[in-house]
Amino acid sequence: HNICSVMFHPKLPLICSASEDGTVRLWQSTTYRAETTLNYGMERAWALAATRETTKLAIGFDEGCVVVELGSDDAVVSMDGTGKVVWSKNNEIQTTTVRGLAGGDDED
């Protein structure tokens, strides 16, 4: 399966790769050995993002996006293709819907 995105994690010794089969593989950056494979049952994984401040990894799929805290397979927040965002806070599941402007034309 084709790899769509690759990145070095800025905080952890990991290389992350996203593939058209919907999987994200995490590789040890010193040995180049596969550590784990993440699969959230979504279509193609296209994009990866991370910051130096956290151990979170954002993954963009055809059907939405997922943010995971590395060291845990639990999603921190996820969004599907309709704009529905789901996250947990303490023991509660919370949701919202993100809506954008169609066309992107700015009115003056």
C-alpha positions, 0 to 999 in steps of 0.5 A: 500500500502506498505511503501518503505522508511521513514525519519525524515526531518533534518530541519523541524518537519516532517516525510516523507514516500514513498509508492509503490502506488507512493505517498509521505506522510508528517506527523507532527512529534509531533502529527503524523498526516498526513499533505499532500500527494504528488503524481506526477503520477510516479510509486513506490516511493522508496527513500527519501533524505533531507539536514539540509541546505534547506527545499528541499526533493528529492524523487526517483521513478521507473520512475525518481526522483523529488526534491520539496521545502517543503512549495510549491508543485512545483518541483525544478528539475525532472529527468525521466528514460531516463535521461532527467532533467528539471528545471526552472530558473527565467521564463525559463524552462531548460533541459539537458540529463544525460548519464552514462557509461554502465557496470561501468568498469574503464579503466586504 
